[in-house]
Every structure is written in C-alpha cells, then in structure tokens.
Amino acid sequence: MSQKPRRNAPFQEVLQDLLDDSRPFPAVYLHRFSDINQRDLNELKKIWPQVSADRRAALMEDLEELAEADTLTYFEDLCLFTLEDEDPRVRANTIRLLWESNNLKFANKFIKMMKQDPDPVVRGNAANALGVFIYRGELEEIPETLFKKVEENLLETLNGQDRPLVRRKALEALGFSSRQEVSQRIRSAYDSGELPWVASAVLAMGRSADDRWKKLIMHSLENPEDEVRVEGIRAVGELEIHDARQNLLVMLIDPDNEDWSIQSTIIWSLSLIGGDNVKEALQALADQVKDDEEEEFIEGALENLTLTEGFKSFDMFKFDLKEDDEIDKLVDLYEPPEYEDEDPSDE
C-alpha cells in the first residue's frame, strides 16, 4: 500500500511521484515548486528530461491554477527553466503562469519568443504576456526605453506576416497603448467583420481606458456570437460603462444563460460597475448556486463590489425609477439555471 503524500515530504519523494505516470501527481506537492530553492531546482533539472511531456505540461497547468487561487505563490525561478522546455505546451503553459508577472527580466524573453519560437501558440502567448509591460509603461512604471521596445515589437508583429492568432494577441496586448495608430488598428480589426478579429478588437477596447469605444462595446453585448459578446461583457466592466448595468442584470437572470464562463464574466463586470440592484442580484445568485467554487467566486465579486462602491459617489448612480422597478421585478423572479451534481468542467 502506497504511503499518503505529505506536504513536507523530502523533495526526492516529490520528484519520484513526478516521474510516476501511473497515477495523478499529488496536488499536495504543488506548493513545493513555489519559491523553489536552488538545490531543489537543480535536482528537478536533472530528472526533468525523464518526466513525460504530458506530465510536464500538466504540471504547469496545475501550477497556473494554484497561482490563481493563491496569490502568494512565486514560480519565476522555475519558469526561467521551463521556458526553455522542448515541448511547446510546456513553454506556452509557462508563459500563462507568468502573465501577471511584473519582473522586467521577462520582457526581452517574451519579445524573443514572440518573434522566434517555432510554435504559433507560444508566440501568441508571448505577445499576450507583453501586455502587462505596455500597461506599466503607460503608467510610467518601467523605463521608457523598455516600454518603447515592447510597443514597437508588438506593432511590428501586428503589422507583419505571422499567423492571425499571433497578430491578434499582439493587438490585444497593445490595447493598453495610447498611441493613435493602435486605435486605428483596433477600429480596422473591428470593421473587418472577421469574428476572431472583432473579438480581439473589443478586448483591446476594454483595455484602452478610452470612452470613445463605448458605443461599439455596448453594441457588442447583443452580438449573436459568444466569442464577441463575452469580450463586450468584460469590456463594459473594465471601462465601467454604467449604461450597461441593466443589460448585464438582464443577462444575469436569463434562464437560458447556463454557460458559467459567460455568467462569471457578467458577475465580475457588474462588481466593477456597481449601482442599484447589483448587490441584491449577486446575493440572490449566491443563495441559489450549488457549486462551492461558483459560490466562492460570487462572494469574491460581492467583496469587489463593496470596494467599487466605496470609490464612487452616490450621485453617479441616479437612474430612472421606472427602470429600477423593472429590474426589481426581474430580480424577484430570478430562477437560477439547473446545475449538474458533478463539478463543472475546468475547460
């Protein structure tokens, strides 16, 4: 009978389990890769080639989920190593794990991978990861030379001949940029009518902090394609478009809306916009959901709503009484979608 994995087990036991493809890698060991010391990292490097590619890719996916759940984890030392992995899935997953990293040493690495990596998904992920440096550059939090280097390389990729996936991710990263030519490219992508480009354009609009896009973003809320509509939902939250509040509340209580990925985006955008009936609607939903993770997400949105409304004056939320009465009726009539007993897919 095998011994139950222990959180504080010797690192050699962790490595042995990593090599064992006969059973899932114990989740209790994932924290051992956070802030990994040099000795353990060296031991990991020695056995890494013996770990199956599927196992290596799955490990990086698991670490990404852990990082989302626990913001105190730190994987940059590990990622510097796994960015060089021969399997593109490992490299792509590693970049995803680093998407919120503010470490400037990754900027040049991501530029190189965006331009030179043989795998288009890796190149696209690298382009997307450069968005944080555009954002920080606009806030003057990084050296001007680095900011301009990232911006110019993203523009070169966007205007180049790479696959549409990579060029779209470059556009999305540039959404944070205030350069006029970026605005022109966003509008061009939106006007193309090509679904993936329209979705990327709406995403970039949401990142722009520019109210000029308000009308187009509002229009995207009624797009029949989920890919565009969900980016519109996200964008109205990021730009705090108050006119979208009623639209989102109606979407939230729509009994035909059973897609949690869309519903969770609605919930979070409402927490960013705030206003009358938002708290009541989110609390009503929290009382009805059967999935613990979904309930936890909604509770987090309610906490964020408290912060949002703490920064806004009461006068910013004056709405027509008739409109509020209609929303109240909708909240009262809210019937949540039926959920399966098993956990929702992590897809």
Secondary structure by P-SEA (a helix, b strand, c coil): ccccccccccaaaaaaaaaccccccccccccccccccaaaaaaaaaacccccaaaaaaaaaaaaaaaaaccccccaaaaaaacccccaaaaaaaaaaacccccccaaaaaaaaacccccaaaaaaaaaaaaaaaaaaaaccccaaaaaaaaaaaaaaaaccccaaaaaaaaaaacccccaaaaaaaaaaaacccaaaaaaaaaaaaacccccaaaaaaaacccccaaaaaaaaaaaaaaccccaaaaaaaaaaccccccaaaaaaaaaaaaaacccaaaaaaaaaaaccccaaaaaaaaaaaaaaaaaaaacccccccccaaaaaaaaaaaaacccccccccccccc
